[in-house]
Amino acid sequence: MEILTYLIPISLFLGGLGLLGFFWMLKKGQFDDPDGDANRILRTDYDDAPKP
């Protein structure tokens, strides 16, 4: 049972660290365009095509 005195604060610290990381990435704009990359791969950009 003594191990819980270590595991509970460690898990709360790691959870808070993950939450801070999530809010930091949210503020940085990481999640602004979630469909952009998914649709970008389907487009054909002829300017980027290799030249023969």
C-alpha positions as CSV (number, residue, x, y, z in Angstrom):
1,M,0.0,0.0,0.0
2,E,2.9,2.3,0.5
3,I,3.6,2.3,-3.2
4,L,0.4,4.3,-3.7
5,T,2.0,7.3,-1.9
6,Y,4.5,7.4,-4.8
7,L,2.3,6.3,-7.7
8,I,-0.6,8.7,-7.2
9,P,1.6,11.9,-7.2
10,I,3.6,10.7,-10.1
11,S,0.5,9.9,-12.2
12,L,-1.0,13.3,-11.3
13,F,2.2,15.0,-12.3
14,L,2.4,13.2,-15.6
15,G,-1.3,13.8,-16.4
16,G,-0.8,17.5,-15.7
17,L,2.3,17.5,-17.9
18,G,0.3,16.0,-20.7
19,L,-2.5,18.5,-20.2
20,L,-0.1,21.4,-20.3
21,G,1.5,20.0,-23.5
22,F,-2.0,19.7,-25.1
23,F,-2.9,23.3,-24.2
24,W,0.6,24.5,-25.5
25,M,0.1,22.8,-28.8
26,L,-3.5,24.1,-29.0
27,K,-2.2,27.6,-28.5
28,K,0.6,27.1,-31.0
29,G,-2.1,26.2,-33.7
30,Q,-1.2,22.5,-34.2
31,F,-4.9,21.5,-34.5
32,D,-6.2,24.4,-36.7
33,D,-6.4,22.4,-39.9
34,P,-7.0,18.7,-39.2
35,D,-8.4,18.0,-42.7
36,G,-5.6,19.8,-44.6
37,D,-3.1,17.0,-44.8
38,A,-5.8,14.4,-45.5
39,N,-7.0,16.4,-48.5
40,R,-3.6,17.6,-49.6
41,I,-2.5,14.1,-50.5
42,L,-5.5,13.6,-52.9
43,R,-4.8,16.8,-54.9
44,T,-2.8,16.7,-58.1
45,D,-0.3,19.5,-58.2
46,Y,1.1,19.5,-61.7
47,D,3.8,22.1,-60.7
48,D,5.4,19.5,-58.4
49,A,5.4,16.7,-60.9
50,P,8.8,15.5,-62.0
51,K,10.0,16.8,-65.4
52,P,10.8,14.3,-68.1
